[in-house]
């Protein structure tokens, strides 16, 4: 296995720069359980799309205040060896997650800072996959700082894997869940969700929550009219994408509840949740909407956040 550093990727001894049409699934690994789950999910994703899988780890020393620490060549070699062990372990996990499938895997061991490097790599990636915790110094955090930063700034869709990759035979039969708010902001997420459901050959659940409140405060007057209006919004949002993916069976859910609560409840019966980075009422300058941000911190199912560029 060839290990590269300083931003170069080596595949079987040859430097590669994948064109966007053949963009890889990029996954960050660090030897943690969360990143191993991410590698397994990303391997399945890559086989579904017939593209390569790229395993990335950064051995950069965390910065801080005061003089920069002196790093000896011996220490660098030790870090390189550790980085190679990390990507080799992730490679074995990826192969095991997609047995019998053709899967081209390349690896990168970098000494550049993990967050800005992955954001830059995401420009040429089909999807960026990361565990919710366990990246380097952030291992003890409730939600890894790396995954939070990437969902805010990456140039491609970002998948965050929490406790499980949901690639077991039972989970693989479960539907894909997508949140639809009736605005243009949710259309890229809807398109991606249809594609995922089609490739996985499962049903798509399209959920539209037409109220931002829940509980006894919900108005009674005009309930039926509001529900019919919400159902019409959902139908209109689905129309074009459904025509492009006639093979996908769609189950529509209209609920009078907060989007986060509705999606969180329904996610227990899904293998994957897809949301846009902004929702209704979101400001153009916001990097992540309230719904996607809340789900990032709460949902246990693999979550894809799709930013509209």
N, C-alpha and C positions, 0 to 999 in steps of 0.2 A: 504494500500500500504506500502510495506517495503522499507525503504530508506537506502542505504548502503553508506559507506564512506571508504576512504583509500584503494581503489582498489578492493573492493569486490562487487559482484553483487548478489542481492537477488531476487528470483522469487518465489512468493507465500510461502515465508518463508524458501526457500531452496537455498543454495549457488550452483551456476551452473558454469560449465566450458565447454562451447559448443565445441564439436569436429569440425574440419574444415569442415567435410561433412555436418554438420548442423549449419554452421557458421551463425551468425545473420547479419542483416543489422543494422549498428551502425550509429546513428545520434546524432550530438551535438546540444543541444538546450540551449537557455539562456533567453527565454521570449520575444525575439525580433520578429518582423514580418517576417524577413528573415528566422529565425530558425523555425518558425511555418510553413512556406512554405516547408522547408526542411523536417520537420516531416511528413507533408502530402504526399510529394513525396516518402519518405522512406517507409511509410505505404503501399502504392500501390506496391512499389517494393517488399516488403516482402511478400505480398499476391501472387504476380506473381510467386515467387520462393517457396512458401510454407514454409518459414522459420520465425523465430521470429524476432521481432523488438526490438532493445535496445535503449532506450533514455538515453542520458548521459548529465549531466551538472556539471560544476565545480564551486565551490564557493570559490576557492582559492583567497586569497588576493593578488593583483598584487604586485610584488616585486619592489625594487628600491634601491637607495643608502641610506646609513645611517643605524642606528640600526633598527632591525626588530620591527614592531609595536607589542605591547602587546595585545593579543586577550583574552578576558575574556570568561568564560563558557557561560555567558548570551549571548554574541555576537555570539558565535558558535551555540547556539541553535537557535538564530534568523536567522543565515545563513542557517542552516539545514531546518528550516521551509520555508524559501524563496526558497531554492532548491527544496523542495517537491512541492511547489506551481507551480514552473516552469515545473517539469516533469508531474505533474497532468494535467496542461493545455495542454501540448504537447500530452499527452495520449488522451485527449478528441478530439483534432484536428486529431490525427492519426485515431481514431475510426470513426470519421465523414468522413474522406477521403476514407475509405474502408467500407462503410455500408453493412451489411449483409455478410461480409467476416469473416472467422475464422482468427483471428490474435492474436498471443500470444505476449504480450508486457512485457518486464521487464525494470526496471529503475535503474539508478545509480546516486547518488549525491556524488560527490567526493570533497575532499579538496586538491587534488593534482593539480599541474600546468596543465592547459588544454592541451597545445600543446604536451609536452612529454608523457602525459598520453594517449591521443588519438592515438599518433603514436604507442605506445606499444599495446593498445587495437586493433589496426588495424591488428596486426599479426593474430588474431583469428576472424576477421570479413570478411564477404562475400563482403561487400562494406561499405565505410565510406561516410556519407552524411553530408554536412555542408552548412549553408547559406553564402552568399558572404559578408555579413556585419552584425554587430550586436552582435558579441561575446564579452561580457563583456566590458572591457576598450577600445576595438577597434571599438565601435559602430559607431563613426563618420568617420572612414576611408573610402576612396573610395572603397577599397577592403579589407576585413578583414584580418588581419595578420594571424589569425588562418587558414583560408581556403588556403591562400598562402603557409604557412608552410606545411600543410598537403598534398597538391598536390606535393610538393617537396620531402617529406620524408615518407609518409605512405606506409605500406606494402601491401595494397590492392587497388583496384580501388577507386578513390575519385570522388564523384559527388558534384558539386557546384551549388547551386540553387540561382538564382538572384532574379528578381522581381516576378516571377510566377513559380509555380510547374508544370504548363502545364498538369494538370490531369483532366481538364474539358472535357465534351463529345466531343467538337469540336477538341481540341488538341489531345485527345486520338486516333483520327482517322488519325492523321498526321504521316508521316514516321519518321524513325530513320535515322539520317545523320551520315556518318562516313567518315573521311578523310583517304585516302589511298595514300601512297607515293611510293609504289613499293619496299620498303625495309623490312627487317625482323622486324624493329622497330615498324611497323604499324600492324603486324599480330595479336598480342594479342588484340589490339583495334578492329580489324576487326572481330575476333572471338566473342568478347563480343557484338559487335553491331548486329551481326546475331542472337545471343541468345536473345537479347532484342527485336528485331523485331519479332522473332518467338513467344515469350511469349506474346507480345502485339498484335500479329496478324495484323501487318501493313507492309507496304513496306519498303525496305531498299534503301536509296540513297547512293551509293558509289561514292565519288567525288575524282578525281585525277587532281591536278593542276600541269601541266608540265613545267610551267615557274615561275621563281622567280622575274619577272619584270612585269609591266603592263603599258598600255598606248601606246603612239606612238613609244616607243623605241623597241617594239616587232619586230623581223626580219620578213621580208616578204618571202625571199627566203627559200625554204624548209619547208614551213608551213604545207603543206599536209603530207609530210613525217614525220614531227615531231608529228603531231596529230595522225597519224596511229601508230607510235611507242608508243606514250603515251597510246593509246587505248589498244594496245597489253600488255603493262605493267599492266594496270588495270585488263584486262581479266585474265592474269596469276595469279595476286594476289588473285582474287576472286575464281579461279577454285576450289581449294580443299574445301574451306569453303562453297561454294555454293552447292557442292555435299553432304556435311553433313547436310545442311539445305535446302532441296529441296522445302519445304513449303514456303520459303521466296521469294517473288518477288523482284528482284533487278533492280533498275533503275540506269544506269551508266551515269556519267557526267564527261567529260574530258574538261578541260578549260585551256586556255593559260593566266593564271593570277596568282597572288600571292596566296598561299594556304589560308592565313588568310582572305583575301578579299573574295575569292570564298566561303569559308565555312561560313563566316559571312553573305554574301548575301543569301545563300541557307538556313541558319538556321531559317530565318523568316517563312519558310514553313515546319519546322520540330518540333516534340515534344521533341526531344533529340538529342544532338550532342555528338559523341564519337571520341576521338582522342588519339593517343599514346603520351607518354611523350617526345619522341624524334622523329625527322624527318630526312629526308635525309641530310647528311652532319653533323649530330649531333655527338659530341664527346662522347665517352663512359663515361667520367667523369662528363658530364653535368647532372644536376638533372632535368631540365625541358627545352624542346626545345623552340625555338622562336615562333613557331606556337601555341603550346598549351599554352604558357605563354601569348601570345597576346590575344587569345580567352578567357582566364581566366579573362582578364580585360575588355573585350568588348562585348562578346556574351550575350544575354538576355535569351536564351533558356537554360534549364538545361544542364550542360556540365559534361561528364564523362572523366576523364583523367586516362589512363591505363598505368601504368609503367611496363616495361618488366624486370622481375627479373631473 
